[in-house]
Amino acid sequence: MPRFAANLTYLFTELPMLDRFAAAAEAGFGAVEILYPYDMDPRALFQAAQSAGLEIVLMNCPPPNWSGGPRGFAAVPGLESRFRSDFDRALRLAQALHIRHIRIIPGAAQGRHARRTLIENLTWAAARAPHANLVMKPVSPTILPGSYLCDFGLAAEIIAEVGAGNLGLQLDSFHAQDMTGSVLSVWREHASLIRHVQIAGHPHRHEPAVDDPEFLALFQDMDSQDFQGWVSARYNPSARTDLGLGWLDNATRR
């Protein structure tokens, strides 16, 4: 059975953040992720996680731009200094929260200069944080137009060119389904590179269907390949979070 984590940015939002850890543990999750914990007290977050018996397994880099600016710029030529200073900030927070997985967001860019910028930034970041597990998530261009990384094949090429053992893929089932029509096919092609997984139903990003054969086959594949990463519930609950966890009960009963 895969190890399931709860994305506390989206799940249990009917509760204050610090109370979501205990709710996630009670629901049966073994870990949590928080996409942007930058404006929260890291000591309080870490204590809440420890009290619930959970670890925080993933966060995003760079910090969000709440003024409406770019949400990522690792592939944007000319913003190398900004990426590196923000990566150092993310790294300090990840260390305080004992988070190993850091998702790097390439941002909106196109062309060979963007590719070269991304490769240089990733090479620098992987050397800067050899203890961290850096991941990139290909996203659907219909959902996030203009994003540089919209193809799993391209992501695999870039990872190979960087050649760092602490750089891998993050598979988001919602984006993979939107781009390819089959999460399972993406998993089977790129499983060796995938370090972290996020799941959600498609097309509305609600809970996965309880009996969705694609997810059940995905979980079976993960078991057969002894996948050691986390499978995070990263969706918008269609109602109160605890009322939509039938998929988790079904998965853990297998």
C-alpha positions as CSV (number, residue, x, y, z in Angstrom):
1,M,0.0,0.0,0.0
2,P,1.4,3.5,-0.9
3,R,2.1,5.9,1.9
4,F,-0.5,8.6,1.8
5,A,0.0,12.3,2.8
6,A,-2.5,15.1,3.1
7,N,-2.0,18.5,1.5
8,L,-2.9,20.9,4.3
9,T,-3.1,23.8,2.0
10,Y,-6.2,22.3,0.5
11,L,-7.5,19.7,2.9
12,F,-9.1,20.3,6.3
13,T,-9.4,24.0,5.6
14,E,-12.5,24.1,7.8
15,L,-9.9,24.0,10.6
16,P,-7.1,26.4,11.6
17,M,-3.8,25.3,10.1
18,L,-2.3,24.0,13.4
19,D,-5.4,21.9,14.0
20,R,-5.2,20.3,10.5
21,F,-2.3,18.0,11.5
22,A,-4.2,16.1,14.1
23,A,-7.2,15.9,11.8
24,A,-5.0,14.4,9.0
25,A,-3.5,11.9,11.4
26,E,-6.9,10.8,12.7
27,A,-8.1,10.4,9.1
28,G,-5.3,7.9,8.5
29,F,-2.7,10.0,6.7
30,G,1.0,9.3,7.5
31,A,2.4,12.7,6.5
32,V,1.4,16.1,5.2
33,E,2.6,18.7,2.7
34,I,2.2,22.5,2.8
35,L,2.7,24.3,-0.4
36,Y,3.7,27.7,0.9
37,P,4.5,27.8,4.6
38,Y,6.5,31.0,4.4
39,D,4.2,33.3,6.3
40,M,3.7,30.8,9.2
41,D,5.7,30.2,12.4
42,P,8.0,27.2,11.6
43,R,8.3,26.3,15.2
44,A,4.6,26.0,15.7
45,L,4.2,24.0,12.5
46,F,6.9,21.6,13.4
47,Q,5.5,21.1,16.9
48,A,2.0,20.5,15.5
49,A,3.4,17.9,13.1
50,Q,5.4,16.2,15.9
51,S,2.4,16.2,18.2
52,A,0.3,14.5,15.5
53,G,3.1,12.0,14.8
54,L,3.4,13.3,11.2
55,E,6.3,14.6,9.1
56,I,6.0,17.5,6.6
57,V,7.2,16.0,3.3
58,L,7.0,18.8,0.7
59,M,6.9,22.5,0.1
60,N,7.2,24.7,-3.0
61,C,10.0,27.1,-4.1
62,P,10.0,30.1,-4.6
63,P,7.8,31.8,-2.0
64,P,4.5,33.0,-3.5
65,N,4.2,36.5,-4.9
66,W,1.0,37.7,-3.3
67,S,1.0,40.9,-5.4
68,G,0.1,38.9,-8.6
69,G,3.7,38.6,-10.0
70,P,5.3,35.3,-11.2
71,R,4.8,32.2,-9.1
72,G,8.1,30.7,-10.3
73,F,11.1,31.8,-12.3
74,A,13.7,29.0,-12.3
75,A,13.6,29.0,-16.1
76,V,13.3,32.7,-16.6
77,P,16.4,34.3,-18.1
78,G,17.6,37.3,-16.2
79,L,16.1,36.2,-12.8
80,E,18.9,33.9,-11.8
81,S,19.9,36.0,-8.8
82,R,16.3,36.2,-7.6
83,F,15.9,32.4,-7.9
84,R,19.0,31.7,-6.0
85,S,18.2,34.1,-3.1
86,D,14.7,32.7,-2.9
87,F,16.0,29.1,-3.0
88,D,18.2,29.9,0.0
89,R,15.2,31.2,1.8
90,A,13.2,28.1,1.0
91,L,16.1,25.9,2.0
92,R,16.4,27.6,5.4
93,L,12.6,27.0,6.0
94,A,12.8,23.4,4.8
95,Q,15.6,22.7,7.2
96,A,13.6,24.3,10.1
97,L,10.6,22.1,9.2
98,H,12.7,19.0,8.4
99,I,11.2,18.9,4.9
100,R,13.2,16.9,2.4
101,H,11.2,17.4,-0.8
102,I,11.3,20.9,-2.4
103,R,9.4,21.5,-5.6
104,I,11.1,24.0,-7.9
105,I,8.8,25.9,-10.1
106,P,10.3,26.8,-13.6
107,G,7.7,29.6,-14.2
108,A,6.6,31.2,-17.5
109,A,9.3,31.1,-20.2
110,Q,9.9,29.5,-23.6
111,G,12.8,28.6,-25.9
112,R,16.4,27.4,-25.6
113,H,17.5,30.3,-23.3
114,A,14.8,29.2,-20.8
115,R,16.0,25.6,-21.0
116,R,19.6,26.7,-20.4
117,T,18.6,28.9,-17.5
118,L,16.6,26.1,-15.9
119,I,19.4,23.6,-16.2
120,E,22.0,26.1,-14.8
121,N,19.7,26.9,-11.8
122,L,18.9,23.3,-11.1
123,T,22.6,22.3,-11.3
124,W,23.4,25.1,-8.8
125,A,20.4,24.2,-6.5
126,A,21.2,20.5,-6.5
127,A,24.8,21.2,-5.5
128,R,23.7,23.8,-2.9
129,A,21.4,21.3,-1.2
130,P,22.8,17.8,-1.6
131,H,20.7,16.6,1.4
132,A,17.4,17.8,-0.1
133,N,15.3,16.0,-2.7
134,L,14.5,18.5,-5.4
135,V,11.5,17.8,-7.7
136,M,9.9,19.4,-10.8
137,K,6.2,19.0,-11.7
138,P,5.1,19.2,-15.3
139,V,1.9,21.1,-15.6
140,S,-0.9,21.2,-18.2
141,P,-0.7,24.2,-20.6
142,T,-4.5,24.4,-20.6
143,I,-4.5,24.9,-16.9
144,L,-1.3,27.1,-16.6
145,P,-0.7,28.7,-19.9
146,G,2.8,29.9,-20.6
147,S,4.5,27.6,-18.1
148,Y,7.8,26.3,-19.3
149,L,7.5,22.7,-18.1
150,C,4.5,21.2,-19.8
151,D,5.9,17.9,-20.9
152,F,7.1,14.8,-19.0
153,G,9.6,13.9,-21.8
154,L,11.2,17.4,-21.6
155,A,11.4,17.1,-17.8
156,A,13.1,13.7,-18.1
157,E,15.6,15.2,-20.6
158,I,16.4,18.1,-18.3
159,I,16.9,15.8,-15.3
160,A,19.3,13.7,-17.3
161,E,21.2,16.7,-18.5
162,V,21.6,18.0,-14.9
163,G,22.7,14.6,-13.8
164,A,22.2,15.2,-10.1
165,G,21.1,12.3,-7.9
166,N,18.9,14.6,-5.8
167,L,16.8,15.8,-8.7
168,G,13.6,14.0,-9.8
169,L,10.0,14.3,-10.9
170,Q,6.8,15.1,-9.1
171,L,3.8,13.5,-10.6
172,D,0.5,15.4,-10.3
173,S,-2.3,13.1,-11.5
174,F,-4.6,16.0,-12.3
175,H,-2.1,17.6,-14.6
176,A,-0.9,14.3,-16.0
177,Q,-4.5,13.3,-16.8
178,D,-5.2,16.6,-18.5
179,M,-2.1,16.4,-20.6
180,T,-2.0,12.7,-21.6
181,G,-5.4,11.2,-20.7
182,S,-3.7,8.5,-18.6
183,V,-2.0,8.9,-15.2
184,L,-1.0,5.2,-15.2
185,S,0.8,5.5,-18.6
186,V,2.9,8.5,-17.3
187,W,3.7,6.6,-14.1
188,R,4.9,3.5,-16.1
189,E,7.0,5.5,-18.4
190,H,8.7,7.7,-15.8
191,A,8.4,5.8,-12.5
192,S,12.2,5.6,-12.1
193,L,12.4,9.4,-11.9
194,I,9.3,10.0,-9.8
195,R,10.0,10.9,-6.2
196,H,6.6,12.4,-5.1
197,V,3.0,12.0,-6.2
198,Q,-0.1,14.2,-5.9
199,I,-3.5,12.9,-6.7
200,A,-6.9,14.4,-7.4
201,G,-10.0,13.7,-9.5
202,H,-10.3,15.0,-13.0
203,P,-11.6,17.3,-14.4
204,H,-12.7,19.3,-11.3
205,R,-9.8,18.5,-8.9
206,H,-12.1,17.1,-6.3
207,E,-11.6,13.8,-4.5
208,P,-10.5,10.8,-6.5
209,A,-13.5,8.4,-7.2
210,V,-13.6,5.6,-4.7
211,D,-13.5,2.9,-7.3
212,D,-11.5,4.7,-10.0
213,P,-9.7,1.8,-11.8
214,E,-6.9,4.1,-13.0
215,F,-6.0,5.0,-9.4
216,L,-6.4,1.4,-8.1
217,A,-4.0,0.2,-10.9
218,L,-1.6,3.0,-10.1
219,F,-1.5,2.0,-6.4
220,Q,-1.0,-1.6,-7.4
221,D,1.9,-0.6,-9.6
222,M,3.5,1.4,-6.8
223,D,3.2,-1.6,-4.5
224,S,4.8,-3.9,-7.1
225,Q,7.7,-1.5,-7.6
226,D,8.1,-0.8,-3.9
227,F,7.6,3.0,-4.4
228,Q,9.2,4.7,-1.4
229,G,7.8,8.2,-2.0
230,W,4.6,9.8,-0.7
231,V,1.2,9.9,-2.4
232,S,-0.3,13.2,-1.4
233,A,-4.0,14.1,-1.5
234,R,-3.9,17.5,-3.2
235,Y,-7.5,18.3,-4.2
236,N,-10.3,20.7,-3.5
237,P,-12.8,18.8,-1.3
238,S,-16.3,18.9,-2.7
239,A,-17.7,19.1,0.8
240,R,-16.2,18.9,4.3
241,T,-12.8,17.0,4.0
242,D,-13.7,14.1,6.3
243,L,-16.8,13.3,4.3
244,G,-14.9,12.7,1.1
245,L,-12.2,10.2,2.3
246,G,-13.9,7.1,0.9
247,W,-11.1,6.8,-1.7
248,L,-8.5,6.6,1.1
249,D,-10.5,3.9,3.0
250,N,-10.8,1.9,-0.2
251,A,-7.1,2.2,-1.0
252,T,-5.9,1.2,2.5
253,R,-8.3,-1.8,2.6
254,R,-6.6,-3.4,-0.4
